Amino acid sequence: MKRQTLGRVLIIVGVLMWVPYFILKANGAQVEVAPFLIAHLSGVIPGAILAPSDTLWRRLTRRIERE
């Protein structure tokens, strides 16, 4: 699997972590946000790192190497 594809999948899964939260909330259950936020960020942050195009990745690495 390509890095970009894996990143996009992680972002989608991370965003979908909120679906059960909102379903439970809509049904009147008292739900804590923390577990859903942790699951969300565990998918979105690595996905955001992996998903950018190679061009953007090359620009960032060149900028870091210059400094």
PDB file of N, CA, C and O in Angstrom:
ATOM      1  N   MET A   1       0.852  -1.177   0.000  1.00  0.00           N
ATOM      2  CA  MET A   1       0.000   0.000   0.000  1.00  0.00           C
ATOM      3  C   MET A   1       0.895   1.236   0.000  1.00  0.00           C
ATOM      4  O   MET A   1       1.880   1.305   0.736  1.00  0.00           O
ATOM      5  N   LYS A   2       0.544   2.195  -0.821  1.00  0.00           N
ATOM      6  CA  LYS A   2       1.312   3.431  -0.884  1.00  0.00           C
ATOM      7  C   LYS A   2       1.153   4.246   0.392  1.00  0.00           C
ATOM      8  O   LYS A   2       0.167   4.118   1.117  1.00  0.00           O
ATOM      9  N   ARG A   3       2.148   5.083   0.644  1.00  0.00           N
ATOM     10  CA  ARG A   3       2.132   5.936   1.823  1.00  0.00           C
ATOM     11  C   ARG A   3       0.927   6.865   1.818  1.00  0.00           C
ATOM     12  O   ARG A   3       0.281   7.055   2.848  1.00  0.00           O
ATOM     13  N   GLN A   4       0.627   7.440   0.670  1.00  0.00           N
ATOM     14  CA  GLN A   4      -0.514   8.369   0.567  1.00  0.00           C
ATOM     15  C   GLN A   4      -1.829   7.652   0.824  1.00  0.00           C
ATOM     16  O   GLN A   4      -2.699   8.173   1.521  1.00  0.00           O
ATOM     17  N   THR A   5      -1.972   6.472   0.269  1.00  0.00           N
ATOM     18  CA  THR A   5      -3.209   5.714   0.452  1.00  0.00           C
ATOM     19  C   THR A   5      -3.391   5.339   1.915  1.00  0.00           C
ATOM     20  O   THR A   5      -4.484   5.471   2.464  1.00  0.00           O
ATOM     21  N   LEU A   6      -2.327   4.875   2.537  1.00  0.00           N
ATOM     22  CA  LEU A   6      -2.397   4.537   3.956  1.00  0.00           C
ATOM     23  C   LEU A   6      -2.756   5.767   4.791  1.00  0.00           C
ATOM     24  O   LEU A   6      -3.552   5.679   5.727  1.00  0.00           O
ATOM     25  N   GLY A   7      -2.169   6.907   4.449  1.00  0.00           N
ATOM     26  CA  GLY A   7      -2.485   8.144   5.162  1.00  0.00           C
ATOM     27  C   GLY A   7      -3.943   8.528   5.033  1.00  0.00           C
ATOM     28  O   GLY A   7      -4.575   8.927   6.012  1.00  0.00           O
ATOM     29  N   ARG A   8      -4.474   8.412   3.846  1.00  0.00           N
ATOM     30  CA  ARG A   8      -5.887   8.751   3.636  1.00  0.00           C
ATOM     31  C   ARG A   8      -6.814   7.795   4.382  1.00  0.00           C
ATOM     32  O   ARG A   8      -7.833   8.208   4.935  1.00  0.00           O
ATOM     33  N   VAL A   9      -6.446   6.508   4.390  1.00  0.00           N
ATOM     34  CA  VAL A   9      -7.249   5.523   5.120  1.00  0.00           C
ATOM     35  C   VAL A   9      -7.233   5.847   6.614  1.00  0.00           C
ATOM     36  O   VAL A   9      -8.272   5.791   7.272  1.00  0.00           O
ATOM     37  N   LEU A  10      -6.066   6.184   7.145  1.00  0.00           N
ATOM     38  CA  LEU A  10      -5.970   6.533   8.561  1.00  0.00           C
ATOM     39  C   LEU A  10      -6.814   7.763   8.899  1.00  0.00           C
ATOM     40  O   LEU A  10      -7.455   7.809   9.948  1.00  0.00           O
ATOM     41  N   ILE A  11      -6.813   8.742   8.022  1.00  0.00           N
ATOM     42  CA  ILE A  11      -7.623   9.941   8.250  1.00  0.00           C
ATOM     43  C   ILE A  11      -9.106   9.588   8.254  1.00  0.00           C
ATOM     44  O   ILE A  11      -9.851  10.035   9.125  1.00  0.00           O
ATOM     45  N   ILE A  12      -9.529   8.795   7.293  1.00  0.00           N
ATOM     46  CA  ILE A  12     -10.938   8.403   7.212  1.00  0.00           C
ATOM     47  C   ILE A  12     -11.354   7.619   8.453  1.00  0.00           C
ATOM     48  O   ILE A  12     -12.407   7.880   9.035  1.00  0.00           O
ATOM     49  N   VAL A  13     -10.525   6.658   8.855  1.00  0.00           N
ATOM     50  CA  VAL A  13     -10.835   5.865  10.047  1.00  0.00           C
ATOM     51  C   VAL A  13     -10.866   6.757  11.278  1.00  0.00           C
ATOM     52  O   VAL A  13     -11.731   6.599  12.139  1.00  0.00           O
ATOM     53  N   GLY A  14      -9.926   7.697  11.366  1.00  0.00           N
ATOM     54  CA  GLY A  14      -9.897   8.614  12.499  1.00  0.00           C
ATOM     55  C   GLY A  14     -11.138   9.480  12.583  1.00  0.00           C
ATOM     56  O   GLY A  14     -11.661   9.720  13.671  1.00  0.00           O
ATOM     57  N   VAL A  15     -11.605   9.944  11.452  1.00  0.00           N
ATOM     58  CA  VAL A  15     -12.819  10.770  11.430  1.00  0.00           C
ATOM     59  C   VAL A  15     -14.049   9.917  11.752  1.00  0.00           C
ATOM     60  O   VAL A  15     -14.969  10.378  12.427  1.00  0.00           O
ATOM     61  N   LEU A  16     -14.059   8.681  11.270  1.00  0.00           N
ATOM     62  CA  LEU A  16     -15.204   7.799  11.522  1.00  0.00           C
ATOM     63  C   LEU A  16     -15.315   7.362  12.989  1.00  0.00           C
ATOM     64  O   LEU A  16     -16.335   6.807  13.396  1.00  0.00           O
ATOM     65  N   MET A  17     -14.278   7.611  13.770  1.00  0.00           N
ATOM     66  CA  MET A  17     -14.338   7.292  15.200  1.00  0.00           C
ATOM     67  C   MET A  17     -15.426   8.091  15.912  1.00  0.00           C
ATOM     68  O   MET A  17     -15.887   7.697  16.983  1.00  0.00           O
ATOM     69  N   TRP A  18     -15.837   9.211  15.320  1.00  0.00           N
ATOM     70  CA  TRP A  18     -16.857  10.046  15.942  1.00  0.00           C
ATOM     71  C   TRP A  18     -18.274   9.519  15.703  1.00  0.00           C
ATOM     72  O   TRP A  18     -19.199   9.932  16.402  1.00  0.00           O
ATOM     73  N   VAL A  19     -18.465   8.631  14.749  1.00  0.00           N
ATOM     74  CA  VAL A  19     -19.804   8.122  14.448  1.00  0.00           C
ATOM     75  C   VAL A  19     -20.440   7.442  15.664  1.00  0.00           C
ATOM     76  O   VAL A  19     -21.572   7.776  16.014  1.00  0.00           O
ATOM     77  N   PRO A  20     -19.747   6.493  16.324  1.00  0.00           N
ATOM     78  CA  PRO A  20     -20.375   5.884  17.504  1.00  0.00           C
ATOM     79  C   PRO A  20     -20.632   6.901  18.623  1.00  0.00           C
ATOM     80  O   PRO A  20     -21.615   6.794  19.356  1.00  0.00           O
ATOM     81  N   TYR A  21     -19.745   7.877  18.743  1.00  0.00           N
ATOM     82  CA  TYR A  21     -19.933   8.908  19.774  1.00  0.00           C
ATOM     83  C   TYR A  21     -21.246   9.653  19.552  1.00  0.00           C
ATOM     84  O   TYR A  21     -22.045   9.815  20.475  1.00  0.00           O
ATOM     85  N   PHE A  22     -21.457  10.103  18.320  1.00  0.00           N
ATOM     86  CA  PHE A  22     -22.671  10.867  18.036  1.00  0.00           C
ATOM     87  C   PHE A  22     -23.928   9.995  18.099  1.00  0.00           C
ATOM     88  O   PHE A  22     -24.996  10.476  18.476  1.00  0.00           O
ATOM     89  N   ILE A  23     -23.809   8.739  17.738  1.00  0.00           N
ATOM     90  CA  ILE A  23     -24.961   7.827  17.854  1.00  0.00           C
ATOM     91  C   ILE A  23     -25.334   7.648  19.324  1.00  0.00           C
ATOM     92  O   ILE A  23     -26.506   7.733  19.689  1.00  0.00           O
ATOM     93  N   LEU A  24     -24.330   7.400  20.162  1.00  0.00           N
ATOM     94  CA  LEU A  24     -24.597   7.249  21.592  1.00  0.00           C
ATOM     95  C   LEU A  24     -25.147   8.533  22.190  1.00  0.00           C
ATOM     96  O   LEU A  24     -26.068   8.498  23.006  1.00  0.00           O
ATOM     97  N   LYS A  25     -24.591   9.657  21.791  1.00  0.00           N
ATOM     98  CA  LYS A  25     -25.047  10.961  22.287  1.00  0.00           C
ATOM     99  C   LYS A  25     -26.494  11.220  21.865  1.00  0.00           C
ATOM    100  O   LYS A  25     -27.287  11.736  22.652  1.00  0.00           O
ATOM    101  N   ALA A  26     -26.838  10.864  20.630  1.00  0.00           N
ATOM    102  CA  ALA A  26     -28.200  11.070  20.129  1.00  0.00           C
ATOM    103  C   ALA A  26     -29.210  10.191  20.865  1.00  0.00           C
ATOM    104  O   ALA A  26     -30.381  10.550  20.989  1.00  0.00           O
ATOM    105  N   ASN A  27     -28.750   9.037  21.353  1.00  0.00           N
ATOM    106  CA  ASN A  27     -29.636   8.147  22.090  1.00  0.00           C
ATOM    107  C   ASN A  27     -29.736   8.500  23.566  1.00  0.00           C
ATOM    108  O   ASN A  27     -30.406   7.803  24.328  1.00  0.00           O
ATOM    109  N   GLY A  28     -29.084   9.566  23.969  1.00  0.00           N
ATOM    110  CA  GLY A  28     -29.205  10.045  25.338  1.00  0.00           C
ATOM    111  C   GLY A  28     -28.222   9.450  26.320  1.00  0.00           C
ATOM    112  O   GLY A  28     -28.336   9.694  27.521  1.00  0.00           O
ATOM    113  N   ALA A  29     -27.264   8.681  25.848  1.00  0.00           N
ATOM    114  CA  ALA A  29     -26.270   8.081  26.746  1.00  0.00           C
ATOM    115  C   ALA A  29     -25.256   9.134  27.170  1.00  0.00           C
ATOM    116  O   ALA A  29     -24.931  10.042  26.405  1.00  0.00           O
ATOM    117  N   GLN A  30     -24.765   9.004  28.387  1.00  0.00           N
ATOM    118  CA  GLN A  30     -23.695   9.885  28.839  1.00  0.00           C
ATOM    119  C   GLN A  30     -22.381   9.265  28.385  1.00  0.00           C
ATOM    120  O   GLN A  30     -22.012   8.169  28.807  1.00  0.00           O
ATOM    121  N   VAL A  31     -21.694   9.981  27.529  1.00  0.00           N
ATOM    122  CA  VAL A  31     -20.488   9.456  26.902  1.00  0.00           C
ATOM    123  C   VAL A  31     -19.326  10.394  27.187  1.00  0.00           C
ATOM    124  O   VAL A  31     -19.460  11.615  27.108  1.00  0.00           O
ATOM    125  N   GLU A  32     -18.185   9.803  27.520  1.00  0.00           N
ATOM    126  CA  GLU A  32     -16.978  10.604  27.699  1.00  0.00           C
ATOM    127  C   GLU A  32     -16.321  10.821  26.343  1.00  0.00           C
ATOM    128  O   GLU A  32     -16.308   9.930  25.493  1.00  0.00           O
ATOM    129  N   VAL A  33     -15.784  12.006  26.157  1.00  0.00           N
ATOM    130  CA  VAL A  33     -15.171  12.372  24.891  1.00  0.00           C
ATOM    131  C   VAL A  33     -13.770  11.790  24.749  1.00  0.00           C
ATOM    132  O   VAL A  33     -13.354  11.464  23.637  1.00  0.00           O
ATOM    133  N   ALA A  34     -13.037  11.654  25.845  1.00  0.00           N
ATOM    134  CA  ALA A  34     -11.618  11.292  25.804  1.00  0.00           C
ATOM    135  C   ALA A  34     -11.300  10.050  24.964  1.00  0.00           C
ATOM    136  O   ALA A  34     -10.400  10.123  24.127  1.00  0.00           O
ATOM    137  N   PRO A  35     -11.983   8.923  25.137  1.00  0.00           N
ATOM    138  CA  PRO A  35     -11.614   7.748  24.321  1.00  0.00           C
ATOM    139  C   PRO A  35     -11.818   7.982  22.821  1.00  0.00           C
ATOM    140  O   PRO A  35     -11.036   7.503  21.999  1.00  0.00           O
ATOM    141  N   PHE A  36     -12.852   8.705  22.479  1.00  0.00           N
ATOM    142  CA  PHE A  36     -13.115   8.975  21.063  1.00  0.00           C
ATOM    143  C   PHE A  36     -12.099   9.965  20.496  1.00  0.00           C
ATOM    144  O   PHE A  36     -11.676   9.841  19.346  1.00  0.00           O
ATOM    145  N   LEU A  37     -11.716  10.939  21.302  1.00  0.00           N
ATOM    146  CA  LEU A  37     -10.716  11.912  20.869  1.00  0.00           C
ATOM    147  C   LEU A  37      -9.364  11.238  20.675  1.00  0.00           C
ATOM    148  O   LEU A  37      -8.663  11.526  19.705  1.00  0.00           O
ATOM    149  N   ILE A  38      -8.996  10.353  21.578  1.00  0.00           N
ATOM    150  CA  ILE A  38      -7.728   9.628  21.451  1.00  0.00           C
ATOM    151  C   ILE A  38      -7.725   8.775  20.184  1.00  0.00           C
ATOM    152  O   ILE A  38      -6.745   8.772  19.438  1.00  0.00           O
ATOM    153  N   ALA A  39      -8.808   8.060  19.941  1.00  0.00           N
ATOM    154  CA  ALA A  39      -8.899   7.231  18.730  1.00  0.00           C
ATOM    155  C   ALA A  39      -8.862   8.099  17.475  1.00  0.00           C
ATOM    156  O   ALA A  39      -8.218   7.745  16.488  1.00  0.00           O
ATOM    157  N   HIS A  40      -9.552   9.228  17.518  1.00  0.00           N
ATOM    158  CA  HIS A  40      -9.581  10.154  16.394  1.00  0.00           C
ATOM    159  C   HIS A  40      -8.181  10.670  16.080  1.00  0.00           C
ATOM    160  O   HIS A  40      -7.732  10.611  14.936  1.00  0.00           O
ATOM    161  N   LEU A  41      -7.500  11.172  17.091  1.00  0.00           N
ATOM    162  CA  LEU A  41      -6.175  11.736  16.873  1.00  0.00           C
ATOM    163  C   LEU A  41      -5.145  10.673  16.523  1.00  0.00           C
ATOM    164  O   LEU A  41      -4.173  10.968  15.828  1.00  0.00           O
ATOM    165  N   SER A  42      -5.337   9.446  16.988  1.00  0.00           N
ATOM    166  CA  SER A  42      -4.429   8.352  16.646  1.00  0.00           C
ATOM    167  C   SER A  42      -4.491   7.999  15.163  1.00  0.00           C
ATOM    168  O   SER A  42      -3.534   7.451  14.617  1.00  0.00           O
ATOM    169  N   GLY A  43      -5.585   8.302  14.524  1.00  0.00           N
ATOM    170  CA  GLY A  43      -5.686   8.067  13.086  1.00  0.00           C
ATOM    171  C   GLY A  43      -5.373   9.298  12.262  1.00  0.00           C
ATOM    172  O   GLY A  43      -4.719   9.203  11.224  1.00  0.00           O
ATOM    173  N   VAL A  44      -5.833  10.451  12.714  1.00  0.00           N
ATOM    174  CA  VAL A  44      -5.716  11.662  11.912  1.00  0.00           C
ATOM    175  C   VAL A  44      -4.283  12.205  11.878  1.00  0.00           C
ATOM    176  O   VAL A  44      -3.805  12.615  10.821  1.00  0.00           O
ATOM    177  N   ILE A  45      -3.603  12.210  13.012  1.00  0.00           N
ATOM    178  CA  ILE A  45      -2.251  12.783  13.027  1.00  0.00           C
ATOM    179  C   ILE A  45      -1.279  11.974  12.163  1.00  0.00           C
ATOM    180  O   ILE A  45      -0.605  12.558  11.314  1.00  0.00           O
ATOM    181  N   PRO A  46      -1.180  10.648  12.348  1.00  0.00           N
ATOM    182  CA  PRO A  46      -0.284   9.913  11.446  1.00  0.00           C
ATOM    183  C   PRO A  46      -0.758   9.960   9.988  1.00  0.00           C
ATOM    184  O   PRO A  46       0.055   9.980   9.064  1.00  0.00           O
ATOM    185  N   GLY A  47      -2.060   9.978   9.798  1.00  0.00           N
ATOM    186  CA  GLY A  47      -2.585  10.069   8.437  1.00  0.00           C
ATOM    187  C   GLY A  47      -2.213  11.376   7.772  1.00  0.00           C
ATOM    188  O   GLY A  47      -1.907  11.404   6.581  1.00  0.00           O
ATOM    189  N   ALA A  48      -2.237  12.456   8.531  1.00  0.00           N
ATOM    190  CA  ALA A  48      -1.855  13.764   7.985  1.00  0.00           C
ATOM    191  C   ALA A  48      -0.371  13.806   7.651  1.00  0.00           C
ATOM    192  O   ALA A  48       0.040  14.514   6.731  1.00  0.00           O
ATOM    193  N   ILE A  49       0.419  13.064   8.380  1.00  0.00           N
ATOM    194  CA  ILE A  49       1.852  13.012   8.083  1.00  0.00           C
ATOM    195  C   ILE A  49       2.110  12.168   6.841  1.00  0.00           C
ATOM    196  O   ILE A  49       2.973  12.507   6.032  1.00  0.00           O
ATOM    197  N   LEU A  50       1.377  11.082   6.683  1.00  0.00           N
ATOM    198  CA  LEU A  50       1.603  10.172   5.559  1.00  0.00           C
ATOM    199  C   LEU A  50       0.923  10.607   4.264  1.00  0.00           C
ATOM    200  O   LEU A  50       1.410  10.287   3.180  1.00  0.00           O
ATOM    201  N   ALA A  51      -0.179  11.320   4.355  1.00  0.00           N
ATOM    202  CA  ALA A  51      -1.004  11.589   3.174  1.00  0.00           C
ATOM    203  C   ALA A  51      -0.474  12.638   2.206  1.00  0.00           C
ATOM    204  O   ALA A  51      -0.791  12.546   1.020  1.00  0.00           O
ATOM    205  N   PRO A  52       0.310  13.629   2.624  1.00  0.00           N
ATOM    206  CA  PRO A  52       0.700  14.660   1.662  1.00  0.00           C
ATOM    207  C   PRO A  52       1.417  14.072   0.447  1.00  0.00           C
ATOM    208  O   PRO A  52       1.990  12.983   0.499  1.00  0.00           O
ATOM    209  N   SER A  53       1.366  14.814  -0.623  1.00  0.00           N
ATOM    210  CA  SER A  53       1.988  14.339  -1.853  1.00  0.00           C
ATOM    211  C   SER A  53       3.510  14.325  -1.707  1.00  0.00           C
ATOM    212  O   SER A  53       4.069  14.959  -0.812  1.00  0.00           O
ATOM    213  N   ASP A  54       4.155  13.599  -2.590  1.00  0.00           N
ATOM    214  CA  ASP A  54       5.619  13.521  -2.558  1.00  0.00           C
ATOM    215  C   ASP A  54       6.258  14.882  -2.762  1.00  0.00           C
ATOM    216  O   ASP A  54       7.314  15.158  -2.193  1.00  0.00           O
ATOM    217  N   THR A  55       5.642  15.730  -3.556  1.00  0.00           N
ATOM    218  CA  THR A  55       6.186  17.057  -3.812  1.00  0.00           C
ATOM    219  C   THR A  55       6.258  17.863  -2.522  1.00  0.00           C
ATOM    220  O   THR A  55       7.287  18.470  -2.226  1.00  0.00           O
ATOM    221  N   LEU A  56       5.192  17.873  -1.768  1.00  0.00           N
ATOM    222  CA  LEU A  56       5.185  18.596  -0.506  1.00  0.00           C
ATOM    223  C   LEU A  56       6.213  18.007   0.450  1.00  0.00           C
ATOM    224  O   LEU A  56       6.912  18.743   1.147  1.00  0.00           O
ATOM    225  N   TRP A  57       6.305  16.688   0.483  1.00  0.00           N
ATOM    226  CA  TRP A  57       7.260  16.018   1.358  1.00  0.00           C
ATOM    227  C   TRP A  57       8.692  16.417   0.984  1.00  0.00           C
ATOM    228  O   TRP A  57       9.513  16.679   1.864  1.00  0.00           O
ATOM    229  N   ARG A  58       8.990  16.464  -0.317  1.00  0.00           N
ATOM    230  CA  ARG A  58      10.324  16.866  -0.757  1.00  0.00           C
ATOM    231  C   ARG A  58      10.623  18.303  -0.373  1.00  0.00           C
ATOM    232  O   ARG A  58      11.734  18.612   0.055  1.00  0.00           O
ATOM    233  N   ARG A  59       9.643  19.185  -0.522  1.00  0.00           N
ATOM    234  CA  ARG A  59       9.844  20.590  -0.139  1.00  0.00           C
ATOM    235  C   ARG A  59      10.167  20.715   1.342  1.00  0.00           C
ATOM    236  O   ARG A  59      11.068  21.459   1.731  1.00  0.00           O
ATOM    237  N   LEU A  60       9.425  19.984   2.163  1.00  0.00           N
ATOM    238  CA  LEU A  60       9.664  20.055   3.605  1.00  0.00           C
ATOM    239  C   LEU A  60      11.044  19.517   3.970  1.00  0.00           C
ATOM    240  O   LEU A  60      11.739  20.105   4.798  1.00  0.00           O
ATOM    241  N   THR A  61      11.440  18.414   3.364  1.00  0.00           N
ATOM    242  CA  THR A  61      12.753  17.860   3.688  1.00  0.00           C
ATOM    243  C   THR A  61      13.871  18.777   3.212  1.00  0.00           C
ATOM    244  O   THR A  61      14.883  18.916   3.899  1.00  0.00           O
ATOM    245  N   ARG A  62      13.711  19.404   2.052  1.00  0.00           N
ATOM    246  CA  ARG A  62      14.718  20.357   1.581  1.00  0.00           C
ATOM    247  C   ARG A  62      14.825  21.547   2.523  1.00  0.00           C
ATOM    248  O   ARG A  62      15.926  22.016   2.808  1.00  0.00           O
ATOM    249  N   ARG A  63      13.693  22.036   3.006  1.00  0.00           N
ATOM    250  CA  ARG A  63      13.693  23.179   3.907  1.00  0.00           C
ATOM    251  C   ARG A  63      14.382  22.818   5.233  1.00  0.00           C
ATOM    252  O   ARG A  63      15.131  23.623   5.787  1.00  0.00           O
ATOM    253  N   ILE A  64      14.126  21.619   5.730  1.00  0.00           N
ATOM    254  CA  ILE A  64      14.756  21.178   6.978  1.00  0.00           C
ATOM    255  C   ILE A  64      16.255  20.994   6.787  1.00  0.00           C
ATOM    256  O   ILE A  64      17.040  21.331   7.674  1.00  0.00           O
ATOM    257  N   GLU A  65      16.661  20.459   5.632  1.00  0.00           N
ATOM    258  CA  GLU A  65      18.080  20.252   5.370  1.00  0.00           C
ATOM    259  C   GLU A  65      18.838  21.564   5.255  1.00  0.00           C
ATOM    260  O   GLU A  65      20.008  21.628   5.631  1.00  0.00           O
ATOM    261  N   ARG A  66      18.202  22.614   4.743  1.00  0.00           N
ATOM    262  CA  ARG A  66      18.849  23.922   4.609  1.00  0.00           C
ATOM    263  C   ARG A  66      19.146  24.552   5.968  1.00  0.00           C
ATOM    264  O   ARG A  66      20.143  25.256   6.128  1.00  0.00           O
ATOM    265  N   GLU A  67      18.290  24.298   6.929  1.00  0.00           N
ATOM    266  CA  GLU A  67      18.437  24.953   8.243  1.00  0.00           C
ATOM    267  C   GLU A  67      19.502  24.353   9.086  1.00  0.00           C
ATOM    268  O   GLU A  67      19.730  24.806  10.208  1.00  0.00           O
TER     269      GLU A  67
END
